[in-house]
Amino acid sequence: MAKEKKEFVCSACGFSQAKWGGQCGSCREWNTLEERVVESKSAAATPTTPRKSLGRGSKPVRLKDVKSSKQSRILVTDQEFNRVMGGGIVRDSITIITAPPGAGKSTLLLMIAEQLGSSGLTVYYASGEESVDQIKERSNRVAPNIAENVWIQSETNMNAIEDSLNDVDPDILIIDSIQSMYVNELPARAGSPTQVDECVNRLIGIAKNPDRKRAIFIVGQMTKKDELAGNRSMEHAVDTVLYLEGERTQQIRYVYAEKNRFGETGEVALYSMEQAGMIPITNPSEFFMTKRKSPVPGSALTVTREGTRNIVVEVESLTESSMYGFPIRVSEGINKQNLQIMTAIVERSGVRLSDKDVYVKFVAGMKPKETSVNLGIAMSIVSSVHKMGIPTDTVFIGEVGLTGEIKNVPYLETRIKELDRLGFHTVYIPKGNLREAIPTKNLKVMEVGTLNEAISSVFSAKSKAVTPF
């Protein structure tokens, strides 16, 4: 009989140490160390089941001699989901989707299960967090036309789930969530790093089995820092990692492909959370703009690129005299530091902001991650100061440098084509950014080299002529 040995493992980062402490010695998180038995009679008698080999042979081959073949894809009726997955679901892939509690992970996967079942595929949904009655309640609301070949089970034991696979033989397997699963062969509790790693390894072996390929979706819980809970090795092991974002109080939901071996990393799908579930947004530009008959001060339009998609978004600004001599900067959708930089640049352009509070936000909770929206932010601030509205058919694209120069942005040609397709009249872009002229139907392209030029062109009646700096 082997002598029992214990160690303490951090549930946040997986770091192990011999003695318990209030703080992890690696990630410095508090109260995350959990006791684990390293060697015991039960562990020695029932060793961990090794993952099945994914290869067809053990001999090395020349890479040039390998015949490439396109991965077969499973398409659902939800085109937004097809987009974020890279053109459909790969048959032998494993995908993790994570989000804060209540964001809609289970709802989205249940709707996808309904669509897959309707296409003739067998779906097996294993939930370790809800009973079958609770799943049925949600199904009545978001997936009322569920097919007969969609199977559900309330189970946390991976051994039992593996037995059910032999009975159901599904094409698609959904695990909700991986932190609630455990295997009999390990003494650690469910959700511990060792249990999660072992469960993921077994699921990868199931998905990649060359004799029976399956697509697997795993729900992963999220930490307080909005990160996928568990070891980083889990993200490296799977094929796709999806992050579902969106505030509970807001209608919009974003599904980002943080990693995708079979598609575009950074791709995004957009949904509207309704009573009937998550409804795909087919025309996002309309969702992120306010329809107005006449322009209002403080509003400007710009274009942000999310994945492979160009989206027209509205940025709103409000400037008011500071009451106490210490002007504040409040932002929603952009980094506060970026807003402070933009107000300083606008100030240098001749628009006084040192005695004004500045509030900036993007419509519908959009959070652009690229700097091409900076020109739109600057123009919305200037519009608010001058109390002059910008025409609703005018768009601004460009990064604003500290020198006041308008810097080049990537994929400008595709952004212009999208604006022309949507019927906009004028777009301001960085001077010299276009390699060649783009034929447009009604869109007028205005090239500006500095922020002063853009301000003078749009607000010529009220703006002062200031020497570009």
C-alpha positions as CSV (number, residue, x, y, z in Angstrom):
1,M,0.0,0.0,0.0
2,A,1.4,3.3,-1.1
3,K,1.8,6.0,1.6
4,E,-0.8,8.7,1.2
5,K,0.7,12.0,0.0
6,K,-1.0,15.4,-0.3
7,E,-0.5,18.7,-2.0
8,F,-2.3,21.9,-2.3
9,V,-3.4,23.1,-5.8
10,C,-4.6,26.5,-6.8
11,S,-8.0,26.4,-8.4
12,A,-7.2,29.6,-10.4
13,C,-3.9,28.8,-12.0
14,G,-3.2,25.1,-11.2
15,F,0.0,25.9,-9.3
16,S,0.8,23.2,-6.6
17,Q,2.7,23.5,-3.3
18,A,3.4,21.2,-0.4
19,K,1.9,23.3,2.3
20,W,-1.4,25.2,2.6
21,G,-1.2,29.0,2.6
22,G,-3.8,31.7,2.4
23,Q,-2.3,33.0,-0.8
24,C,-1.2,31.1,-4.0
25,G,2.5,31.4,-4.5
26,S,2.2,31.8,-8.2
27,C,-0.9,33.9,-9.2
28,R,-1.1,35.6,-5.7
29,E,-4.9,34.9,-5.4
30,W,-6.3,34.4,-1.9
31,N,-8.2,31.3,-0.6
32,T,-7.7,29.3,-3.9
33,L,-5.5,26.4,-2.6
34,E,-7.3,23.1,-2.4
35,E,-6.1,19.9,-0.8
36,R,-5.5,17.0,-3.2
37,V,-4.3,13.4,-2.7
38,V,-1.3,12.7,-5.0
39,E,-0.9,9.0,-4.3
40,S,-3.4,6.7,-2.6
41,K,-4.6,3.2,-2.7
42,S,-7.6,4.0,-4.9
43,A,-5.5,6.0,-7.3
44,A,-2.9,3.3,-7.6
45,A,-5.5,0.6,-8.2
46,T,-7.4,2.6,-10.8
47,P,-4.9,4.6,-12.9
48,T,-6.1,7.4,-15.1
49,T,-7.3,6.2,-18.5
50,P,-4.9,7.5,-21.2
51,R,-6.4,9.4,-24.1
52,K,-6.8,7.4,-27.3
53,S,-4.2,8.1,-29.9
54,L,-5.4,10.5,-32.5
55,G,-3.1,9.3,-35.2
56,R,-3.7,6.4,-37.7
57,G,-0.1,5.2,-37.4
58,S,3.0,5.6,-35.3
59,K,5.5,6.1,-38.1
60,P,6.5,9.6,-39.1
61,V,5.8,10.7,-42.7
62,R,7.0,13.6,-44.9
63,L,4.7,16.6,-44.6
64,K,4.8,17.1,-48.4
65,D,3.5,13.6,-48.9
66,V,0.4,14.2,-46.8
67,K,-2.7,14.6,-48.9
68,S,-4.7,17.6,-47.6
69,S,-8.5,17.5,-47.4
70,K,-11.0,20.2,-46.5
71,Q,-12.6,19.8,-43.1
72,S,-16.3,18.9,-43.5
73,R,-18.6,21.4,-41.9
74,I,-22.0,21.2,-40.3
75,L,-24.1,24.3,-41.0
76,V,-26.9,25.5,-38.8
77,T,-29.7,28.0,-39.8
78,D,-28.1,30.6,-37.5
79,Q,-25.7,32.3,-39.9
80,E,-24.1,34.4,-37.1
81,F,-23.0,31.1,-35.4
82,N,-21.7,29.8,-38.7
83,R,-19.7,32.9,-39.1
84,V,-18.1,32.9,-35.7
85,M,-17.3,29.2,-36.1
86,G,-15.4,29.9,-39.3
87,G,-18.0,28.7,-41.8
88,G,-19.8,26.0,-39.8
89,I,-19.0,23.4,-37.2
90,V,-16.1,21.0,-37.9
91,R,-17.2,17.4,-37.3
92,D,-14.3,16.4,-35.2
93,S,-13.8,19.6,-33.3
94,I,-14.1,20.6,-29.6
95,T,-15.3,24.1,-28.7
96,I,-15.4,25.9,-25.3
97,I,-17.9,28.7,-24.8
98,T,-17.6,30.8,-21.7
99,A,-19.4,33.8,-20.3
100,P,-20.5,35.4,-17.0
101,P,-23.5,33.8,-15.2
102,G,-26.7,34.6,-16.9
103,A,-25.2,35.8,-20.2
104,G,-27.0,33.1,-22.2
105,K,-24.5,30.3,-22.8
106,S,-27.0,27.5,-22.1
107,T,-29.7,29.3,-24.0
108,L,-27.5,29.7,-27.1
109,L,-26.4,26.0,-27.1
110,L,-29.9,24.8,-26.6
111,M,-31.0,26.8,-29.7
112,I,-28.1,25.4,-31.7
113,A,-29.1,21.9,-30.5
114,E,-32.6,22.4,-31.8
115,Q,-31.2,23.5,-35.2
116,L,-28.8,20.6,-35.4
117,G,-31.5,18.1,-34.4
118,S,-33.9,19.5,-37.1
119,S,-31.2,18.9,-39.7
120,G,-31.2,15.1,-38.9
121,L,-28.2,15.0,-36.6
122,T,-28.3,13.3,-33.2
123,V,-27.5,15.6,-30.3
124,Y,-26.7,14.6,-26.7
125,Y,-26.9,17.4,-24.1
126,A,-25.4,16.5,-20.7
127,S,-26.0,19.1,-18.0
128,G,-24.3,18.9,-14.6
129,E,-26.0,22.1,-13.4
130,E,-29.6,21.7,-14.3
131,S,-32.2,19.0,-14.1
132,V,-34.0,17.7,-17.1
133,D,-37.1,19.5,-16.0
134,Q,-35.2,22.8,-16.0
135,I,-33.8,22.2,-19.4
136,K,-37.3,21.4,-20.7
137,E,-38.6,24.6,-19.2
138,R,-36.0,26.6,-21.2
139,S,-36.7,24.5,-24.3
140,N,-40.4,25.4,-24.2
141,R,-39.3,29.1,-24.4
142,V,-36.3,29.2,-26.8
143,A,-36.5,25.9,-28.7
144,P,-40.2,24.9,-28.9
145,N,-39.8,22.8,-32.0
146,I,-37.2,20.5,-30.6
147,A,-36.5,17.3,-32.7
148,E,-36.9,13.7,-31.4
149,N,-33.2,13.1,-31.9
150,V,-32.1,15.6,-29.2
151,W,-31.3,13.7,-26.0
152,I,-30.7,15.3,-22.6
153,Q,-29.3,13.9,-19.3
154,S,-28.6,15.5,-15.9
155,E,-25.3,14.0,-15.1
156,T,-21.9,15.0,-13.6
157,N,-20.1,11.7,-13.9
158,M,-18.0,11.4,-17.1
159,N,-17.9,7.6,-16.8
160,A,-21.7,7.6,-17.0
161,I,-21.7,10.1,-19.9
162,E,-19.3,7.8,-21.8
163,D,-21.7,4.9,-21.3
164,S,-24.5,7.0,-22.6
165,L,-22.5,7.8,-25.7
166,N,-22.6,4.1,-26.6
167,D,-26.4,4.1,-26.2
168,V,-27.2,7.3,-28.0
169,D,-24.3,7.5,-30.5
170,P,-24.6,11.3,-31.0
171,D,-23.1,13.4,-33.7
172,I,-23.0,16.4,-31.4
173,L,-22.1,16.3,-27.7
174,I,-22.8,19.3,-25.4
175,I,-21.3,19.4,-21.8
176,D,-22.7,22.0,-19.5
177,S,-20.4,22.7,-17.7
178,I,-16.9,21.2,-17.6
179,Q,-16.3,22.4,-14.0
180,S,-19.2,20.2,-12.8
181,M,-17.8,17.0,-14.3
182,Y,-15.6,14.4,-12.7
183,V,-14.2,10.9,-13.3
184,N,-14.3,8.0,-10.9
185,E,-10.6,7.3,-11.2
186,L,-9.5,10.5,-9.6
187,P,-10.1,11.4,-5.9
188,A,-10.1,15.1,-6.5
189,R,-13.5,16.9,-6.4
190,A,-15.3,18.1,-9.5
191,G,-14.0,21.4,-10.8
192,S,-10.4,20.9,-9.6
193,P,-7.6,21.3,-12.1
194,T,-6.9,17.6,-12.3
195,Q,-10.5,16.7,-12.9
196,V,-11.1,19.3,-15.5
197,D,-7.9,18.4,-17.4
198,E,-8.8,14.7,-17.3
199,C,-12.4,15.3,-18.5
200,V,-11.2,17.6,-21.3
201,N,-8.6,15.0,-22.4
202,R,-11.3,12.3,-22.6
203,L,-13.6,14.6,-24.6
204,I,-10.8,15.4,-27.0
205,G,-10.3,11.7,-27.5
206,I,-14.0,11.2,-28.2
207,A,-14.1,14.1,-30.7
208,K,-11.0,13.1,-32.6
209,N,-11.7,9.3,-32.8
210,P,-11.0,8.6,-36.5
211,D,-13.6,5.8,-36.4
212,R,-16.4,8.0,-35.1
213,K,-15.9,11.8,-35.3
214,R,-18.0,14.0,-33.1
215,A,-18.3,17.7,-32.6
216,I,-18.3,18.6,-28.9
217,F,-19.3,21.9,-27.2
218,I,-18.2,22.6,-23.6
219,V,-19.5,25.3,-21.4
220,G,-16.8,26.8,-19.2
221,Q,-17.4,28.8,-16.1
222,M,-15.8,32.3,-15.9
223,T,-13.8,33.8,-13.0
224,K,-14.4,37.2,-11.4
225,K,-11.7,38.6,-13.7
226,D,-13.9,37.6,-16.7
227,E,-11.5,34.8,-17.7
228,L,-12.1,31.2,-18.4
229,A,-11.8,29.3,-15.1
230,G,-9.2,26.6,-14.9
231,N,-5.8,25.8,-16.2
232,R,-4.5,27.6,-19.3
233,S,-3.7,24.2,-20.8
234,M,-7.5,23.7,-21.4
235,E,-7.6,26.6,-23.8
236,H,-4.5,25.2,-25.6
237,A,-6.0,21.7,-25.9
238,V,-9.3,22.6,-27.6
239,D,-9.9,23.8,-31.1
240,T,-12.1,26.8,-30.5
241,V,-12.6,29.2,-27.6
242,L,-15.7,31.4,-27.7
243,Y,-16.4,34.3,-25.3
244,L,-20.0,35.4,-24.9
245,E,-20.2,39.0,-23.7
246,G,-23.0,41.4,-22.8
247,E,-24.4,43.1,-19.8
248,R,-27.5,41.7,-18.3
249,T,-29.2,45.1,-18.5
250,Q,-28.4,45.4,-22.2
251,Q,-30.0,43.7,-25.1
252,I,-26.9,43.1,-27.2
253,R,-24.8,40.0,-26.9
254,Y,-21.4,39.4,-28.6
255,V,-19.8,36.0,-29.3
256,Y,-16.1,36.4,-29.9
257,A,-13.8,33.7,-31.3
258,E,-10.8,34.1,-28.9
259,K,-9.2,31.1,-30.6
260,N,-10.2,29.2,-33.7
261,R,-8.1,26.6,-35.5
262,F,-10.6,26.3,-38.3
263,G,-11.5,30.0,-38.8
264,E,-10.8,33.6,-38.2
265,T,-9.6,34.3,-34.7
266,G,-11.3,37.5,-33.5
267,E,-14.5,36.9,-35.5
268,V,-17.7,38.0,-33.8
269,A,-21.4,37.0,-33.9
270,L,-24.0,39.5,-32.8
271,Y,-27.3,38.6,-31.0
272,S,-30.2,40.3,-29.5
273,M,-31.4,38.8,-26.2
274,E,-35.2,38.5,-26.4
275,Q,-37.9,36.6,-24.5
276,A,-37.7,33.9,-27.1
277,G,-33.9,33.5,-26.8
278,M,-30.9,34.9,-28.6
279,I,-31.9,36.3,-32.0
280,P,-29.2,36.8,-34.6
281,I,-28.6,40.4,-35.7
282,T,-28.4,40.2,-39.5
283,N,-27.8,44.0,-40.1
284,P,-25.7,45.2,-37.1
285,S,-25.1,48.7,-38.6
286,E,-28.7,49.6,-38.1
287,F,-28.6,48.3,-34.6
288,F,-25.7,50.6,-33.6
289,M,-27.1,53.8,-35.1
290,T,-29.9,56.0,-34.0
291,K,-32.4,56.8,-36.8
292,R,-32.9,60.6,-36.9
293,K,-34.6,62.9,-39.3
294,S,-32.1,65.7,-38.6
295,P,-28.6,65.8,-37.0
296,V,-28.1,66.5,-33.3
297,P,-25.0,68.0,-31.6
298,G,-22.6,65.5,-30.2
299,S,-23.3,62.6,-32.5
300,A,-20.9,61.2,-35.1
301,L,-20.6,57.9,-37.1
302,T,-17.6,55.8,-37.6
303,V,-16.7,52.3,-38.8
304,T,-15.2,49.5,-36.6
305,R,-14.1,46.1,-37.9
306,E,-15.2,43.2,-35.8
307,G,-13.6,40.0,-37.2
308,T,-14.2,40.1,-40.9
309,R,-17.2,42.4,-40.7
310,N,-17.4,46.2,-41.0
311,I,-19.9,47.8,-38.7
312,V,-21.1,51.4,-38.7
313,V,-21.4,52.6,-35.1
314,E,-22.6,55.9,-33.5
315,V,-20.5,57.6,-30.9
316,E,-22.2,60.3,-28.7
317,S,-20.5,63.0,-26.7
318,L,-21.7,65.5,-24.2
319,T,-19.6,68.5,-23.0
320,E,-20.7,70.7,-20.1
321,S,-19.0,73.5,-18.1
322,S,-17.1,72.1,-15.1
323,M,-18.7,73.1,-11.8
324,Y,-15.6,72.8,-9.5
325,G,-12.7,73.7,-11.7
326,F,-11.6,70.0,-12.1
327,P,-13.1,68.8,-15.3
328,I,-14.0,65.1,-15.4
329,R,-13.8,62.5,-18.2
330,V,-16.4,59.8,-18.3
331,S,-16.4,57.1,-21.0
332,E,-18.6,54.1,-21.9
333,G,-17.4,51.7,-24.6
334,I,-13.8,53.1,-24.8
335,N,-10.9,53.2,-22.4
336,K,-10.9,56.2,-20.1
337,Q,-7.2,56.8,-20.9
338,N,-8.0,56.9,-24.6
339,L,-10.7,59.5,-23.9
340,Q,-8.2,61.6,-22.0
341,I,-5.8,61.4,-24.9
342,M,-8.5,62.4,-27.4
343,T,-9.6,65.4,-25.3
344,A,-6.0,66.6,-25.1
345,I,-5.6,66.3,-28.9
346,V,-8.9,68.2,-29.5
347,E,-7.8,70.9,-27.1
348,R,-4.6,71.3,-29.0
349,S,-6.7,71.7,-32.2
350,G,-8.2,74.9,-30.9
351,V,-11.4,73.6,-29.2
352,R,-11.3,74.5,-25.5
353,L,-12.0,71.6,-23.2
354,S,-10.0,72.5,-20.1
355,D,-13.0,74.0,-18.4
356,K,-15.5,71.3,-19.5
357,D,-16.6,67.9,-18.4
358,V,-16.6,65.4,-21.3
359,Y,-18.8,62.3,-21.5
360,V,-18.5,59.9,-24.4
361,K,-20.2,56.6,-25.1
362,F,-21.0,54.2,-28.0
363,V,-24.6,53.3,-28.8
364,A,-25.9,49.9,-27.7
365,G,-23.0,49.0,-25.6
366,M,-20.5,48.6,-28.4
367,K,-16.9,48.4,-27.3
368,P,-14.6,49.0,-30.4
369,K,-11.2,47.6,-30.0
370,E,-9.4,49.4,-32.8
371,T,-8.1,53.0,-33.1
372,S,-9.9,53.7,-36.4
373,V,-12.8,55.1,-34.5
374,N,-10.7,57.9,-32.9
375,L,-11.6,60.4,-35.6
376,G,-15.3,59.8,-35.0
377,I,-14.8,60.3,-31.3
378,A,-12.9,63.6,-31.8
379,M,-15.6,64.9,-34.2
380,S,-18.4,64.0,-31.9
381,I,-16.7,66.0,-29.0
382,V,-16.2,69.0,-31.3
383,S,-19.8,68.7,-32.4
384,S,-21.0,68.9,-28.8
385,V,-18.7,71.9,-28.0
386,H,-19.9,73.9,-31.1
387,K,-23.5,72.7,-30.6
388,M,-23.6,71.9,-34.3
389,G,-24.9,68.6,-35.6
390,I,-23.0,66.5,-38.2
391,P,-25.1,65.3,-41.2
392,T,-26.4,61.8,-40.5
393,D,-25.0,60.5,-43.8
394,T,-21.4,61.5,-42.9
395,V,-18.9,59.0,-41.5
396,F,-15.4,59.4,-40.1
397,I,-12.6,56.8,-40.3
398,G,-9.1,57.3,-39.0
399,E,-6.7,57.1,-36.1
400,V,-5.8,60.4,-34.6
401,G,-2.1,60.7,-33.6
402,L,-0.7,62.9,-30.8
403,T,0.5,65.3,-33.5
404,G,-3.0,65.8,-34.7
405,E,-2.3,63.9,-37.9
406,I,-4.8,61.3,-39.2
407,K,-3.1,58.0,-39.4
408,N,-3.8,55.1,-41.9
409,V,-6.2,52.3,-40.9
410,P,-6.3,48.7,-42.3
411,Y,-9.0,47.4,-44.6
412,L,-10.1,50.9,-45.6
413,E,-11.3,49.7,-49.1
414,T,-13.7,47.2,-47.6
415,R,-15.0,49.8,-45.2
416,I,-15.7,52.3,-48.0
417,K,-17.5,49.7,-50.1
418,E,-19.7,48.8,-47.1
419,L,-20.6,52.5,-46.6
420,D,-21.4,52.9,-50.3
421,R,-23.6,49.8,-50.1
422,L,-25.5,51.3,-47.1
423,G,-26.1,54.5,-49.0
424,F,-24.0,57.0,-47.0
425,H,-23.0,60.3,-48.7
426,T,-19.7,61.4,-47.3
427,V,-16.7,59.7,-45.6
428,Y,-13.6,61.3,-44.2
429,I,-10.5,59.1,-44.4
430,P,-6.7,59.5,-43.8
431,K,-4.9,61.3,-46.7
432,G,-3.0,58.8,-48.8
433,N,-4.5,55.7,-47.2
434,L,-6.1,54.5,-50.4
435,R,-3.7,52.9,-52.9
436,E,-6.1,53.6,-55.7
437,A,-9.5,55.3,-56.2
438,I,-12.5,53.1,-55.4
439,P,-15.6,53.5,-57.7
440,T,-18.6,54.4,-55.7
441,K,-22.3,55.1,-56.5
442,N,-23.1,58.0,-54.3
443,L,-20.3,58.1,-51.6
444,K,-18.0,61.1,-51.6
445,V,-14.6,60.3,-50.2
446,M,-12.9,63.2,-48.4
447,E,-9.2,62.8,-47.6
448,V,-7.8,64.8,-44.6
449,G,-4.3,64.9,-43.2
450,T,-5.0,66.5,-39.8
451,L,-7.8,66.8,-37.3
452,N,-7.8,70.6,-38.0
453,E,-8.7,69.9,-41.7
454,A,-11.6,67.7,-40.7
455,I,-12.9,70.2,-38.2
456,S,-12.6,73.1,-40.7
457,S,-14.4,71.1,-43.4
458,V,-17.3,70.0,-41.3
459,F,-17.7,73.1,-39.0
460,S,-16.4,75.8,-41.3
461,A,-19.0,78.3,-40.1
462,K,-18.0,78.2,-36.5
463,S,-14.5,76.7,-36.3
464,K,-11.4,79.0,-36.0
465,A,-8.6,78.6,-38.4
466,V,-5.8,77.1,-36.4
467,T,-2.4,76.2,-37.7
468,P,-2.0,72.4,-37.7
469,F,0.4,71.2,-35.2
